[in-house]
């Protein structure tokens, strides 16, 4: 491999050894966590606005939790529904990286047997 650190190469080899199913599973969990985070941020903004409004208007402060919960649930739902949309791209990336590591391993094995 050209111009990558040994640490990066070792990480790539570890991922290739674990297999594509594990790699796709990791990508799904990263995508799901990101979607939940976006949902929480999307819920915090209106919840904050309601909390500030409740100072000036008679609104029960418990209603401020509603947008936060809705954001959390919608982020989780969106993450679950769309986590598979990147699978073809992830599979292609996995194959490209692992194929680029394979020839070096085969060359090293051939050199050792000679």
C-alpha distances in whole Angstrom, upper triangle without the diagonal:
4,7,7,9,10,12,10,8,11,13,11,12,15,16,15,17,20,20,20,24,23,21,23,26,24,24,27,28,27,28,32,32,31,34,36,35,36,39,40,40,42,45,45,46,49,50,50,52,54,55,56,58,60,61,63,64,65,62,61,58,57,56,53,51,52,49,47,47,47,43,42,43,42,39,38,40,38,34,36,37,33,31,30,30,26,25,24,22,20,20,18,16,15,15,12,10,11,11,7,7,10,10,8,11,13,13,13,16,17,17,19,22,23
4,6,9,11,13,11,10,14,15,13,15,18,18,18,20,23,23,23,27,26,23,25,28,26,25,29,30,28,29,33,32,31,34,37,36,36,40,41,40,42,45,45,45,49,50,50,52,54,54,55,58,59,60,62,63,65,62,61,58,57,56,53,52,52,49,47,47,47,44,43,44,43,39,39,41,38,35,37,38,35,32,31,31,27,27,26,23,22,22,20,17,18,17,14,12,14,14,10,11,14,13,11,15,17,16,16,19,20,20,22,25,25
4,7,9,12,10,10,14,15,14,16,19,19,19,22,24,24,24,28,26,23,26,28,26,25,29,29,27,28,32,31,30,33,35,34,35,38,39,38,40,43,43,43,47,48,47,49,52,52,53,55,57,58,60,61,63,60,59,56,55,55,51,50,50,47,45,46,46,42,41,43,42,38,38,40,38,35,37,38,34,32,32,31,27,27,27,24,22,23,21,18,19,19,16,14,16,17,13,13,17,17,15,17,20,19,19,22,24,23,24,27,28
4,7,8,6,7,10,11,11,13,15,16,16,19,21,21,22,25,23,20,23,25,22,22,26,26,24,26,29,28,27,30,32,31,32,35,36,35,38,40,40,41,44,45,45,47,50,50,50,53,55,55,58,59,60,57,57,53,52,52,49,47,47,45,42,43,43,40,38,40,39,35,35,37,35,32,34,35,32,29,29,29,25,25,25,22,20,21,20,16,17,18,15,12,14,16,12,12,16,16,14,16,19,19,18,22,23,23,24,27,28
4,5,5,6,9,10,11,12,14,16,17,18,20,22,23,25,23,21,24,25,22,22,26,26,24,26,29,28,27,31,32,31,32,36,36,35,38,40,40,41,44,45,45,47,49,49,50,53,54,55,57,59,60,57,56,53,52,51,48,47,47,45,42,43,43,40,38,40,39,36,36,38,36,33,34,36,33,30,30,31,27,27,27,24,22,23,22,19,18,20,18,14,16,18,15,14,17,18,15,17,20,20,19,22,24,23,24,27,28
4,5,5,6,9,10,10,12,14,15,16,18,20,22,24,22,20,23,25,22,23,26,26,24,27,30,29,28,32,33,32,34,37,37,37,39,42,41,43,46,46,46,49,51,51,52,55,56,57,59,60,61,58,57,54,53,53,50,47,48,46,43,44,44,41,39,41,40,37,36,38,37,33,35,37,34,31,31,31,28,27,28,25,23,23,23,19,18,20,18,15,15,17,15,12,16,17,14,15,18,18,16,19,22,21,21,24,26
4,5,5,6,9,10,11,12,14,15,17,19,20,22,20,18,21,22,19,20,24,23,21,24,27,25,25,29,30,29,31,34,34,34,36,38,38,40,43,43,43,46,48,47,48,51,52,53,56,57,58,55,54,50,49,49,46,44,45,43,40,40,41,38,36,37,37,34,33,35,34,30,32,34,32,28,29,29,26,26,26,24,21,22,22,19,17,20,18,15,15,18,16,14,17,19,16,17,20,21,19,21,24,23,23,27,29
4,5,5,6,9,10,11,12,14,16,17,18,20,18,15,19,20,17,17,21,21,19,21,24,23,23,27,28,27,29,32,32,32,34,37,37,38,41,41,42,44,46,46,47,50,51,52,55,56,57,53,52,49,48,48,45,43,43,41,38,39,39,36,34,36,35,31,31,33,31,28,29,31,29,25,26,26,23,22,23,20,18,19,19,15,14,16,15,11,13,15,13,12,15,17,15,16,20,20,19,21,24,24,24,27,29
4,5,5,6,9,10,10,12,14,16,17,20,18,16,19,21,18,19,22,23,21,23,26,26,26,29,31,30,31,34,35,35,37,39,40,41,44,45,45,47,49,49,51,53,54,55,58,59,60,57,55,52,51,51,48,46,46,44,41,41,41,38,36,38,37,34,33,35,33,30,31,33,30,27,27,27,23,23,23,20,18,18,18,15,13,15,14,10,10,13,11,8,12,14,12,12,16,16,15,18,20,20,21,24,25
4,5,5,6,9,10,10,12,15,16,19,16,15,19,20,17,19,22,22,21,24,26,25,26,29,30,30,32,34,35,35,37,39,40,41,44,44,45,47,49,49,51,53,54,55,58,59,59,56,55,52,50,50,47,45,46,44,41,41,41,38,36,37,37,34,33,35,33,30,31,33,30,27,27,28,24,23,24,22,19,19,20,17,15,16,16,12,12,15,13,10,13,15,13,12,16,17,16,17,21,20,20,23,25
4,5,5,6,9,10,11,13,14,16,14,12,15,16,14,15,18,18,17,20,22,21,22,25,27,26,28,31,31,31,34,36,36,38,41,41,41,44,46,46,47,50,51,52,54,55,56,53,51,48,47,46,44,41,42,40,37,37,37,34,32,33,33,30,29,31,30,26,27,29,27,23,24,25,21,20,21,19,16,17,18,14,12,15,15,11,11,15,14,11,14,17,15,15,19,20,19,20,23,24,24,26,29
4,5,5,6,9,10,11,12,15,13,11,14,16,14,14,18,18,17,20,22,22,22,25,27,27,28,31,32,32,34,36,37,39,41,42,42,45,47,47,48,51,52,53,56,56,57,54,52,49,48,47,45,42,43,40,38,38,38,35,33,34,33,30,29,31,29,26,26,28,26,22,22,23,19,18,19,17,14,14,14,11,9,11,11,7,7,11,10,8,11,14,13,13,16,18,17,19,22,22,23,25,27
4,5,5,6,9,10,12,15,13,12,15,17,15,17,20,20,20,22,25,25,25,28,30,30,31,34,35,35,37,39,40,42,45,45,46,48,50,50,52,54,55,56,59,59,60,57,55,52,50,50,48,45,45,43,41,40,40,38,35,36,36,33,31,33,32,28,28,30,28,24,24,25,22,20,20,19,16,15,16,14,11,12,12,9,7,11,10,7,9,12,11,10,14,15,15,16,19,20,20,22,24
4,5,5,6,9,11,13,11,10,14,15,13,15,18,18,18,21,23,23,24,26,28,28,30,32,33,34,36,38,38,40,43,43,44,46,48,48,50,52,53,54,57,57,58,54,53,50,48,48,45,43,43,41,38,38,38,36,33,34,34,31,29,31,30,26,27,29,27,23,23,25,21,20,21,20,16,16,17,15,12,14,15,12,10,14,14,11,13,16,15,13,17,19,17,18,21,22,22,24,27
4,5,5,7,8,10,8,7,10,12,10,12,15,15,15,18,20,20,21,23,25,25,27,29,30,31,33,35,36,38,40,40,41,44,45,46,47,50,50,52,55,55,55,52,50,48,46,45,43,40,40,39,36,35,35,33,30,31,31,28,26,28,27,23,23,25,23,20,19,21,18,16,17,16,13,12,14,12,9,11,13,10,9,12,13,11,13,16,16,15,18,20,20,20,23,25,24,26,29
4,5,5,7,10,9,8,11,13,13,14,17,18,18,20,22,23,24,26,28,28,30,32,33,34,36,38,39,41,43,43,45,47,48,49,51,53,54,55,58,58,58,55,54,51,49,48,46,43,43,41,39,38,38,36,33,34,33,30,29,30,29,25,25,27,25,21,20,21,18,16,17,16,13,11,13,11,8,9,11,8,6,9,11,9,10,13,14,12,15,17,17,18,21,22,22,24,26
4,5,9,11,10,10,13,14,14,16,19,19,20,22,24,24,26,28,29,30,32,34,35,36,38,40,41,43,45,45,46,49,50,50,52,55,55,57,60,60,60,56,55,52,50,50,47,45,45,43,40,39,40,37,35,35,35,32,30,31,31,27,27,28,27,23,22,24,21,19,19,19,16,15,16,15,11,12,14,12,9,12,13,11,11,15,15,12,15,18,17,17,20,22,21,22,25
4,7,8,6,8,11,11,11,13,16,16,17,19,21,22,23,25,26,27,29,31,32,34,35,37,38,40,42,42,44,46,47,47,50,52,52,54,57,57,57,53,52,49,46,46,44,41,41,40,37,36,36,34,31,32,32,29,27,28,28,24,23,25,24,20,20,22,19,17,18,18,15,14,16,15,11,13,15,13,11,14,16,14,14,18,18,16,18,21,21,20,24,25,25,26,29
4,6,6,6,9,10,11,13,15,16,17,19,20,22,23,25,26,28,29,31,32,34,35,37,38,40,42,42,44,46,47,48,50,52,53,55,57,57,57,53,52,49,47,46,45,42,41,40,37,36,36,34,31,31,31,28,26,27,26,23,22,24,22,19,17,19,17,14,15,16,12,11,13,13,9,10,13,12,10,12,15,14,13,17,18,16,18,21,21,21,24,26,26,27,30
4,5,5,6,8,10,10,12,14,15,16,18,20,21,22,24,26,27,28,30,32,33,34,36,38,40,40,42,44,45,46,48,50,51,53,55,55,55,51,50,47,45,44,43,40,39,37,35,34,34,32,29,29,28,26,24,24,23,20,19,21,19,16,14,16,14,10,11,12,9,7,10,10,7,8,12,11,10,12,15,15,15,18,20,19,20,23,24,23,26,28,28,29,32
4,5,5,6,9,10,11,12,14,15,16,18,20,21,23,24,26,27,29,30,31,33,35,37,38,39,40,43,43,44,47,48,49,51,53,53,53,49,48,45,43,42,41,38,37,35,33,32,31,30,27,27,26,24,22,22,22,18,17,18,17,14,12,15,14,10,12,14,11,9,13,13,10,12,15,15,14,16,19,18,18,22,23,22,23,27,27,26,29,31,31,32,35
4,6,5,6,9,10,11,12,14,15,17,18,20,21,23,24,26,27,29,30,31,33,35,37,37,39,41,42,43,45,47,47,49,52,52,52,48,46,44,41,41,39,36,36,34,32,31,31,29,26,26,26,23,21,22,22,18,17,19,18,14,14,17,15,12,15,15,11,11,14,14,11,13,16,15,14,17,19,18,18,22,23,21,23,27,26,26,29,31,31,32,35
4,5,5,6,9,10,11,12,14,16,17,18,20,21,23,24,26,27,29,30,32,34,36,36,38,40,41,42,44,46,46,48,51,51,51,47,46,43,41,41,39,36,35,34,31,30,30,28,25,26,25,22,20,22,21,17,17,19,17,13,13,15,12,10,12,12,8,9,12,10,8,11,13,12,12,15,17,16,17,21,21,20,23,25,25,26,29,30,30,32,35
4,5,5,6,9,10,10,12,14,15,16,18,20,21,22,24,26,27,28,30,32,34,34,36,38,39,40,42,44,45,47,49,49,49,45,44,42,39,38,37,34,33,31,29,28,28,26,23,23,22,20,18,19,18,14,14,15,13,10,9,11,9,7,10,10,7,7,11,11,9,12,14,14,14,17,19,19,20,23,24,24,26,28,29,29,32,33,34,35,38
4,5,5,6,9,10,10,12,14,15,17,18,20,21,23,24,26,27,29,31,32,33,34,37,38,38,41,42,43,45,47,47,47,43,42,39,37,36,35,32,31,30,27,26,26,24,21,21,21,18,16,17,17,13,12,14,14,10,10,13,12,10,13,14,10,11,15,14,12,15,18,17,17,20,22,21,22,26,27,26,28,31,31,31,34,35,35,37,40
4,5,5,6,9,10,11,12,14,15,17,19,20,21,23,24,26,27,29,31,31,33,35,36,37,39,41,42,44,46,46,46,43,41,38,36,36,34,31,31,29,26,26,26,23,21,21,21,18,16,18,17,13,14,16,15,11,12,14,12,11,14,14,10,12,15,14,12,16,17,16,16,20,21,20,22,25,26,25,27,30,30,30,33,35,34,36,39
4,6,5,6,9,10,11,12,14,15,17,18,20,21,22,24,26,28,30,30,32,34,35,36,38,39,40,43,45,45,45,42,40,38,36,35,33,30,30,28,25,25,24,22,20,20,20,16,15,16,15,11,12,14,12,8,9,11,9,9,12,11,8,10,13,12,11,15,16,15,16,19,20,20,22,26,26,26,28,31,31,31,34,36,36,38,40
4,5,5,6,9,10,10,12,14,15,16,18,20,21,22,24,26,28,28,30,32,33,34,36,38,38,41,43,43,43,39,38,35,33,32,31,28,27,25,23,22,22,19,17,17,17,14,12,13,12,8,9,11,9,6,7,10,9,9,12,12,10,12,15,14,14,17,19,19,19,22,24,24,25,29,29,29,31,34,34,34,37,39,39,40,43
4,5,5,6,9,10,10,12,14,15,16,18,20,21,22,25,27,26,28,31,31,32,34,36,37,39,41,41,41,37,36,33,31,31,29,26,25,24,21,20,20,18,16,16,16,13,11,13,13,9,9,13,12,8,11,13,12,12,16,16,13,15,18,17,16,20,22,20,21,24,26,25,27,30,31,30,33,35,35,35,38,40,40,41,44
4,5,5,6,9,10,11,12,14,15,17,18,20,21,23,25,26,27,29,31,31,33,35,36,38,40,40,41,37,36,33,31,31,28,26,26,24,21,21,21,18,16,17,17,13,12,14,13,10,11,14,12,9,12,13,12,13,16,15,12,15,18,16,16,19,21,19,20,24,24,24,26,30,30,29,32,34,34,35,38,39,39,41,44
4,6,5,6,9,10,11,12,14,15,16,18,20,22,24,24,26,28,29,30,32,34,35,37,39,39,39,36,35,32,30,29,27,25,24,22,20,19,19,16,14,15,14,11,10,12,10,7,9,11,9,6,9,10,9,11,14,13,12,15,17,16,16,20,21,20,22,25,26,26,28,31,32,32,34,36,36,37,40,41,42,44,46
4,5,5,6,9,10,11,12,14,15,16,18,20,22,22,24,26,27,28,30,32,32,35,37,37,37,33,32,30,27,26,25,22,21,19,17,16,16,14,11,12,11,8,7,9,8,5,7,10,9,7,10,12,12,13,17,17,15,18,20,19,19,23,24,24,25,28,29,29,31,34,34,34,37,39,39,40,43,44,44,46,49
4,5,5,6,9,10,11,12,14,15,16,19,21,21,22,25,26,26,28,30,31,33,35,35,36,32,31,28,26,25,23,21,21,19,16,16,16,13,11,12,12,9,8,11,11,8,10,13,12,10,14,15,15,16,20,19,17,20,22,21,21,24,26,24,26,29,30,29,32,35,35,35,37,40,39,40,43,44,44,46,49
4,5,5,6,9,10,11,12,14,15,17,19,20,21,23,25,25,27,29,30,32,34,34,35,32,31,28,26,25,23,21,21,18,16,16,16,13,11,13,12,9,9,12,10,8,11,13,12,10,14,14,14,16,19,18,16,20,22,20,21,24,25,24,26,29,29,29,32,35,35,35,38,40,40,41,44,45,45,47,50
4,5,5,6,9,10,10,12,14,16,18,18,20,22,23,24,26,28,29,31,33,33,33,30,29,26,25,23,21,19,18,16,14,14,13,10,9,10,9,5,6,9,7,5,9,11,10,9,13,13,14,16,19,18,17,21,23,22,22,26,27,26,28,31,31,32,34,37,38,38,40,42,42,43,46,47,48,50,52
4,5,5,6,9,10,10,12,15,16,16,18,20,21,22,24,26,26,29,31,31,31,27,26,24,22,21,18,16,16,14,11,11,11,8,6,8,8,4,5,9,8,7,10,12,12,12,16,16,17,19,22,22,20,24,26,25,25,28,30,29,30,33,34,34,36,40,40,40,42,44,44,45,48,49,49,51,54
4,5,5,6,8,10,10,13,15,15,16,19,20,20,22,24,25,27,29,30,30,27,26,23,22,21,18,16,16,14,11,12,13,9,8,11,11,7,9,12,11,10,13,16,15,14,18,19,18,21,24,23,21,25,27,25,26,29,30,29,31,34,34,34,37,40,40,40,43,44,44,45,48,49,49,52,54
4,5,5,6,8,10,11,13,14,15,17,19,20,22,23,25,27,28,29,29,26,26,23,22,20,18,16,16,13,11,12,12,8,8,11,10,6,9,12,10,10,13,15,14,14,18,17,18,21,23,22,21,25,27,25,26,30,30,29,32,34,35,35,38,41,41,41,44,46,46,47,50,51,51,53,56
4,5,5,6,9,10,12,12,14,16,17,18,20,21,22,25,27,26,27,23,23,20,19,17,15,13,13,10,8,9,8,4,5,7,6,4,7,10,9,10,13,14,14,15,18,18,19,22,25,24,24,27,29,28,29,32,33,32,34,37,37,38,40,43,43,44,46,48,48,49,52,53,53,56,58
4,5,5,6,9,11,10,12,14,15,16,18,20,20,23,25,25,25,22,21,18,17,16,13,11,11,9,6,8,9,5,5,9,9,7,10,12,12,12,15,17,17,18,21,22,22,25,28,27,26,29,31,30,31,34,35,34,36,39,39,39,42,45,45,45,48,50,49,50,53,54,54,57,59
4,5,5,7,9,10,11,13,14,15,17,19,20,22,24,24,25,22,22,19,18,17,14,13,13,10,8,11,11,8,9,12,11,10,12,15,14,14,18,19,19,19,23,23,23,26,29,27,26,30,31,30,31,35,35,34,36,39,39,39,42,45,45,45,48,50,50,51,54,55,55,57,60
4,6,6,7,9,11,12,13,15,16,18,19,21,23,23,24,21,21,18,18,16,13,12,12,8,8,10,9,6,8,11,10,9,12,14,13,14,17,18,18,19,22,22,23,26,28,27,27,30,32,31,32,35,36,35,37,40,40,41,44,46,47,47,50,52,51,53,56,57,57,59,62
4,6,6,6,9,10,11,12,14,15,16,19,21,20,21,18,17,15,14,12,9,9,8,5,4,7,7,4,7,10,9,9,12,14,14,15,18,19,20,21,24,24,25,28,31,30,30,33,35,33,35,38,39,38,40,43,43,43,46,49,49,49,52,54,54,55,58,59,59,61,64
4,6,5,6,9,10,10,12,14,15,17,19,19,20,17,17,14,14,12,9,9,10,7,6,9,10,8,10,13,13,12,15,17,17,18,21,22,22,23,27,27,27,30,33,32,31,35,36,35,36,39,40,39,41,44,44,44,47,50,50,50,53,55,54,56,59,59,59,62,64
4,5,5,6,9,10,11,12,14,16,18,18,20,17,17,15,15,14,10,11,12,8,8,12,12,10,12,15,15,14,17,19,18,20,23,24,23,25,28,28,28,31,34,33,32,36,37,36,37,41,41,40,42,45,45,46,48,51,51,51,54,56,56,57,60,61,61,64,66
4,5,5,6,8,10,10,12,15,16,15,17,14,15,13,13,11,8,10,9,6,8,11,11,10,13,15,14,15,18,19,19,21,23,24,24,26,29,29,30,33,36,34,34,38,39,38,39,43,43,43,45,48,48,48,51,54,54,54,57,59,59,60,63,64,64,66,69
4,5,5,6,9,10,10,13,15,15,15,12,12,10,10,8,5,6,7,6,6,10,10,10,12,14,15,15,18,20,20,21,24,25,26,27,30,30,31,34,37,36,36,39,41,39,40,44,44,44,46,48,49,49,52,55,54,55,58,59,59,60,63,64,64,67,69
4,5,5,6,8,10,11,13,14,15,13,13,11,12,11,7,9,11,9,9,13,14,13,15,18,18,18,21,23,23,24,26,28,28,29,33,32,33,36,39,37,37,40,42,40,42,45,45,44,47,49,49,50,52,55,55,55,58,60,60,61,64,65,65,67,70
4,5,5,6,9,10,11,12,14,12,13,11,13,11,8,11,12,10,11,15,15,14,17,19,19,20,22,24,24,25,28,29,29,30,34,33,34,37,40,39,39,42,43,42,44,47,47,46,49,51,51,52,55,57,57,58,61,62,62,64,66,67,67,70,72
4,5,5,6,9,10,10,11,8,10,8,10,8,6,9,10,9,11,14,14,14,17,19,19,20,23,24,24,26,28,29,30,31,35,35,36,39,41,40,40,44,45,44,45,49,49,48,50,53,53,54,56,59,59,60,62,64,64,65,68,69,69,72,74
4,5,5,7,9,10,11,9,9,6,9,9,6,9,11,11,12,14,16,16,18,20,21,21,24,25,26,27,30,31,32,33,36,36,37,40,43,42,41,45,46,45,46,50,50,49,51,54,54,54,57,60,60,60,63,65,64,65,68,69,69,72,74
4,5,6,7,9,11,10,12,10,13,12,10,13,15,14,15,18,19,18,21,23,23,24,26,28,28,30,32,33,34,35,39,38,39,42,45,43,43,47,48,46,48,51,51,50,53,55,55,56,59,61,61,61,64,66,66,67,70,71,71,73,76
4,5,5,6,8,8,10,9,13,11,10,14,14,14,16,18,19,19,22,24,24,25,27,29,29,31,33,34,34,36,39,39,40,43,46,45,44,48,49,48,49,53,53,52,55,57,57,58,61,63,63,64,67,68,68,69,72,73,73,76,78
4,5,5,6,5,7,6,10,9,9,12,14,14,16,18,19,20,22,24,24,26,28,29,30,32,34,35,36,37,40,40,42,44,47,46,46,49,51,50,51,54,55,54,56,59,59,59,62,65,65,65,68,70,69,70,73,74,74,77,79
4,6,7,8,10,9,13,13,12,15,17,17,18,21,22,23,25,27,27,28,31,32,33,34,37,38,38,40,43,43,44,47,50,49,48,52,53,52,53,56,57,56,58,61,61,61,64,66,66,66,69,71,70,72,75,75,75,78,80
4,7,9,12,12,15,15,14,18,19,19,21,23,24,24,27,29,29,30,33,34,34,36,38,39,40,41,45,44,46,49,51,50,50,53,55,53,55,58,58,58,60,63,63,63,66,69,68,69,72,73,73,74,77,78,78,81,83
4,6,9,10,14,13,13,17,17,18,20,22,22,24,26,27,28,29,32,33,33,35,37,38,39,41,44,44,45,48,51,50,50,53,55,53,55,58,59,58,60,63,63,63,66,69,69,69,72,74,74,75,78,79,79,81,84
4,7,9,12,11,13,16,16,18,20,21,22,24,26,27,28,30,32,32,33,36,37,38,39,41,44,44,46,49,51,51,50,54,56,54,56,59,60,59,61,64,64,64,67,70,70,70,73,75,74,75,79,79,79,82,84
4,6,9,8,9,12,13,14,16,18,18,20,22,23,24,26,28,29,30,32,34,34,36,37,41,41,42,45,48,47,47,50,52,51,52,55,56,56,57,60,61,61,63,66,66,66,69,71,71,72,75,76,76,78,81
4,5,6,8,10,11,14,15,16,17,19,21,22,23,25,27,28,29,31,32,33,35,36,40,40,42,44,47,47,46,49,51,50,51,55,55,55,56,59,60,60,62,65,65,65,68,70,70,71,74,75,74,77,79
4,5,6,8,10,12,13,14,16,17,18,20,22,23,24,26,27,29,30,32,33,34,38,38,40,42,45,45,44,47,49,48,48,52,53,52,53,57,57,57,59,63,62,62,65,67,67,68,71,72,71,74,76
4,5,6,8,10,11,11,14,16,16,17,19,21,22,23,25,27,28,29,31,32,36,36,38,40,43,43,42,45,47,46,47,50,51,50,52,55,55,55,58,61,61,60,63,66,65,66,69,70,70,72,75
4,5,5,8,10,10,11,14,15,16,17,19,21,22,23,25,27,28,29,31,34,34,36,38,42,41,41,44,46,45,46,49,50,49,51,54,55,55,57,60,60,60,63,65,65,66,69,70,69,72,74
4,5,6,7,9,11,12,13,15,16,18,19,21,22,24,25,27,28,29,33,33,34,37,40,39,39,42,44,43,43,47,48,47,49,52,52,52,55,58,58,58,60,63,62,63,66,67,67,69,72
4,6,5,6,9,10,11,12,14,15,17,18,20,21,23,24,26,27,30,31,32,34,38,37,36,39,42,40,41,44,46,45,46,49,50,50,52,55,55,55,58,60,60,60,64,65,64,67,69
4,5,5,6,9,10,11,12,14,15,16,18,20,21,22,24,25,29,29,31,33,36,36,35,38,41,40,40,44,45,44,46,49,50,50,52,55,55,55,58,60,60,61,64,65,65,67,69
4,5,5,6,8,10,10,12,14,15,16,18,20,20,22,23,27,27,28,31,34,33,33,36,38,37,38,41,42,42,44,46,47,47,50,53,53,53,56,58,58,59,62,63,63,65,68
4,5,5,6,9,10,11,12,14,15,16,18,20,21,22,25,26,27,29,33,32,31,34,37,35,36,40,40,40,41,44,45,45,47,51,51,50,53,55,55,56,59,60,60,62,65
4,5,5,6,8,10,11,12,14,15,17,18,20,21,24,25,27,29,32,32,31,34,36,35,36,39,40,40,41,44,45,45,47,50,50,50,53,55,55,56,59,60,60,62,64
4,5,5,6,8,10,10,12,14,15,16,18,19,23,23,25,27,30,30,30,33,35,34,35,38,39,39,40,43,44,45,47,50,50,50,53,55,55,56,59,60,60,62,65
4,6,5,6,8,10,10,12,14,15,16,17,21,21,23,25,28,28,27,30,32,31,32,35,37,36,38,41,41,42,44,47,47,47,50,52,52,53,56,57,57,59,62
4,6,5,6,9,10,11,12,14,15,16,20,21,22,24,27,27,26,29,31,30,31,34,35,35,36,39,40,40,42,45,45,45,48,50,50,51,54,55,55,57,60
4,5,5,6,8,10,11,12,14,15,18,19,21,23,26,27,26,28,31,30,31,34,35,35,36,39,40,40,42,46,46,46,48,51,51,51,54,56,55,57,60
4,5,5,6,8,10,10,12,14,17,17,19,21,24,25,24,27,29,29,30,33,34,34,35,38,39,40,41,45,45,45,48,50,50,51,54,55,55,57,60
4,5,5,6,9,10,11,11,15,15,17,19,22,22,21,24,27,26,27,30,31,31,32,35,36,36,38,42,42,42,44,47,47,48,50,52,52,54,57
4,6,5,6,9,10,10,14,15,17,18,22,22,21,23,26,25,26,29,30,30,31,34,35,35,37,41,41,41,43,46,46,46,49,51,50,52,55
4,5,5,6,9,10,13,14,16,18,21,22,21,23,26,26,26,29,31,31,32,35,36,37,38,41,42,42,44,47,47,47,50,52,52,53,56
4,5,5,6,8,11,11,14,16,19,19,19,21,24,24,24,27,29,29,30,33,34,35,36,40,41,40,43,45,45,46,49,50,51,52,55
4,6,5,5,9,10,12,13,17,17,16,19,21,21,21,24,26,26,27,30,31,31,33,36,37,37,39,42,42,43,45,47,47,49,52
4,6,6,8,10,12,13,17,17,17,19,21,22,22,24,26,26,27,30,32,32,33,37,38,37,39,42,42,42,45,47,47,48,51
4,6,8,9,12,13,16,17,17,19,21,22,22,25,27,27,28,30,32,33,34,37,39,38,40,43,44,44,46,48,49,50,53
4,5,5,8,10,13,14,14,16,18,19,20,22,24,24,26,28,29,30,32,35,36,36,38,40,41,42,44,46,46,48,50
4,6,7,8,11,12,11,13,16,16,17,19,21,21,22,25,26,27,29,32,33,33,35,37,38,38,41,43,43,44,47
4,5,5,8,10,10,11,14,15,15,17,19,20,21,23,25,26,27,30,32,31,33,36,36,37,39,41,42,43,45
4,6,8,9,10,11,13,14,16,17,19,20,22,23,25,26,28,30,32,32,34,36,37,38,40,42,43,44,46
4,6,5,6,9,10,11,12,14,16,17,18,20,21,23,24,27,29,29,31,33,34,35,37,39,40,41,43
4,5,5,6,9,10,10,12,14,15,16,18,20,21,22,25,27,27,28,31,32,32,34,37,37,38,41
4,5,5,6,9,10,11,12,14,15,16,18,20,21,24,26,26,27,30,31,31,33,35,36,37,40
4,5,5,6,9,10,11,12,14,15,17,19,20,22,24,25,26,28,30,31,33,34,36,37,39
4,5,5,6,9,10,11,12,14,15,17,18,21,22,23,25,27,28,29,31,33,33,35,37
4,5,5,6,9,10,11,12,14,16,16,19,21,21,22,25,26,27,29,31,32,33,35
4,5,5,6,9,10,10,12,14,15,18,20,20,21,24,25,26,28,30,31,32,34
4,6,5,6,9,10,11,13,14,17,18,19,21,23,24,25,27,29,30,31,33
4,6,5,6,8,10,11,12,15,17,17,19,21,22,23,25,26,27,29,31
4,6,5,6,8,10,10,13,15,15,17,19,20,21,23,25,26,27,29
4,6,5,6,9,10,12,14,15,16,18,20,21,22,24,26,27,29
4,6,5,7,9,11,12,13,15,17,18,19,21,23,24,26,27
4,5,5,6,9,11,11,13,15,16,17,19,20,21,23,25
4,5,5,7,10,10,11,13,15,16,17,19,21,22,24
4,6,7,8,10,11,12,14,16,17,18,20,22,23
4,6,6,7,9,11,11,13,15,16,17,19,21
4,5,5,6,9,10,11,13,14,16,17,19
4,5,5,6,9,10,11,12,14,16,17
4,5,5,6,9,10,11,12,14,16
4,5,5,6,9,10,11,13,15
4,5,5,6,9,10,11,13
4,5,5,6,9,10,11
4,5,5,6,9,10
4,5,5,6,9
4,5,5,6
4,6,5
4,6
4
